[in-house]
Amino acid sequence: MPHDERDYWTSALEERHQLFRQMASGRTGEQLESLVDVITKSVVNGGRVLLFGNGGSAAQAQHVAAEFVGRFLVDRRPLPALALTCDTSTLTAVGNDYGFDAVFERQVEALAGPGDIVIGISTSGASRNVARGLRVASRKKATAVAVLGKHKGLVGRASGLVIQIPSTFVPLIQEAHSCLFHILCNELDNRLSSANYNPSSASGRALRNRSTP
């Protein structure tokens, strides 16, 4: 391998190393803890998680919903989650009739309710359709969450809880989003294992034990 190519791979990996060190020493962990808290409270009380974004963020939304409904690392009850990026009939009908900016807004209006969690993913913070979906979530008394890059933008301003990646480089933001969502899923596995999560319990659907046995 030529020397300059070796330098490239080393530089690319070091760039990612530095980003994750910055996140580890900043507020990212605190932000993730807040998100785990609100998701846990929601699902044990019968709420659901709705996710959406554009392009790679749409794929991320589908990936996370699949981890919730299926499983991550341990067997547990399925968690009620839905990516609003999959229904092509709804997306194209709403886009055709109301415009692309309304494709998530209309679905959130139909599906979200008080106590639900609505997560909008955007690397730029400037996605108008994501911001509009989150504004509707807040109006419907759901918790609006933005998962972003360095800039809050329209999307961050439409949210009550914001998780930011301290970068403006889209590939790095997307890689960091994947990592953070996996960390989130791992902690939800710990809290919502089959031994302590019973959303149909008559006694308030409470989380009986936060620690894994």
FENMO-V496557 format. One record per run of one state. SS is the DSSP state (hx for helix, st for strand, lp for the rest). FROM is the first residue (numbers start at 1). TO is the last residue. Records with the same first field share a line. If there is no record, write none. Layout:
SS->FROM-TO ; FROM-TO
This chain:
lp->1-2 ; 26-27 ; 45-48 ; 54-55 ; 70-80 ; 84-87 ; 99-99 ; 112-116 ; 122-127 ; 140-142 ; 149-152 ; 158-160 ; 165-169 ; 192-213
hx->3-25 ; 28-44 ; 56-69 ; 88-98 ; 100-111 ; 128-139 ; 153-157 ; 170-191
st->49-53 ; 81-83 ; 117-121 ; 143-148 ; 161-164
